[in-house]
Amino acid sequence: MPLGYDVRDRKLIINEDGAARVRRVFELFVETGSGTEAAKRLQAEGVTSKSGRPLEKGDVYKILNLRT
């Protein structure tokens, strides 16, 4: 399930906490132009995935390319 969403009654519902993290990923990527640099800054800020692990470069690119 994508970061920023929860499933209720088989429908995607926006999770505000996760949505804020997704917006931050986009902000940092636009600012830096680099997935690697965005990931470094997200880790420094303590931004995590749903499971609580720090976001890495691959996570940043997944978020940026996810159509949802």
N, C-alpha and C positions, 0 to 999 in steps of 0.2 A: 504494500500500500504506500503511495507516495507521501513524502513528508509534506505536511500542511493539510492533510485530510484524514478523516476517520470514516469508518463505514457504519451506518445505522440503517436498518431495514433495507439492506442491499443497495444503499445509495451513498455516494460520497458527500460528506458534510465537511465544511471548512473547519479546521482546527486552528483557532487564532494564534496560539503559541507557535505551532509549526509554520503557519503562514508567515509570521513575522520572521522566522529563520530563513524561509525561502526568499522573502523580499530582501533580506540582508545579503544573501548569496548573490542575487542579481545586482544589488547596489555595489558590492565590492568588485564584482566582475566588470561592471561598466567603468568603475573608477580605475581599476588596475589594468584591465585588458588581458589578464592572465589568470587561468584557473589555479596555477600553482601558488601565485601570490595571494589570490583570494582565499585559498585553503589555509595558507599560513596565518593570515589575519583572522580568519574564522576560528582557528585553533587558539590563537592568542586571546580572542574574546571569549573563548569557552563555549562556542556554538557547537551543539551536538546533534546527532541523528536521533530518530525516535528511540533507538535502543540505548542511547546515552553515550555512544562512542564519538570521539571527535570527528568532524567532517574532514575527509581527505580530498585530494584533487579529483579522483574518480567520482566521488559523491557530488562534487561541484558540477562536473560535466553532466552527470545524470540529471541533476535538478534543472540545469540550463536546457537540456534537450528533451525533457519530458513534456509531452503535449498536454497532459492534464493540467 
